[in-house]
Amino acid sequence: MDMQKNAVSWFEIPVKNFDDARKCYQAIFDYDMPEMQMGPNRMGILLHDQGSGVGGAIVAASGTNPTWRARWCT
């Protein structure tokens, strides 16, 4: 059996305050985070190589209760 390059291809980080989290991650990674709406969810896309890398996003969605927050994103 051939192993795939990445076991994970997409991840999402739930956030309570989208605007604050977006500002924080933009400062950490030094880029303008693209934002998009997926149904009722507001998403900030973390830059990645589409098709060959692992991608992810911060997501503000109703009903989520993030229990972890990066210490530097206060």
N, C-alpha and C positions, 0 to 999 in steps of 0.2 A: 504494500500500500504506500503510495506517495504521500508525504506530509505536505500540508499546505504551508505557505510562507508565514502567514500570521494566524494564530488560533482565534484572535479577536479581530474583527474588521471595523466595528463601530462601537462607540461608547457614548453615554450621555451622563452629564453631571447635573443633577437637579439643583436649582437655586431658588431661594425665596425672593430675593430682590435682584431682578434681572439687570437693571441699570448699573447697580453697584458692582455686581459680579462681572459684568462686561467690561467696565472701566478697569477693574482689577486685573483681569486676564489680558486686556490690551496692554496695560503697563508692564506686566510680567514678560509677555512675549514680544512687545514692541511692534505692534501692527494694528491696523484698523479692522476689528472683528466684523465680518459680514453677519448681518442679522436677517432672519427670515421667519415667516409665520407658517407653521404646519398645523392646519386646523386651528384649534384653540390654543396651541402651544407656541410660545415665543422662543426662538432658538438663536444662539450665537455660535457660528461655525468656527471650530479650531482648524487652522490651516493644516492641510495634509496633501500628500501626493495621491490623487484619486486613481484608483485602479491597482495601485501596488503598495499602498501604505495603510496604516490604521488611522481612521478618522474619528472625530468626535465633536460634541457640542455641549454648551451649557444650555439648560432647558428650564424655562419657567412654565410650569403646568399646574392647573388647579388639582388639588387632591394629593400633591406630593408634599412630603415633609422631610426635607433634607436633614440628616442628623450629623453630618460632618461639614465643616467649613474650613477651607485653607486658612491658617493663622494669618497669612499675609494679606488676605482679602477681607479685612474688617471694615 
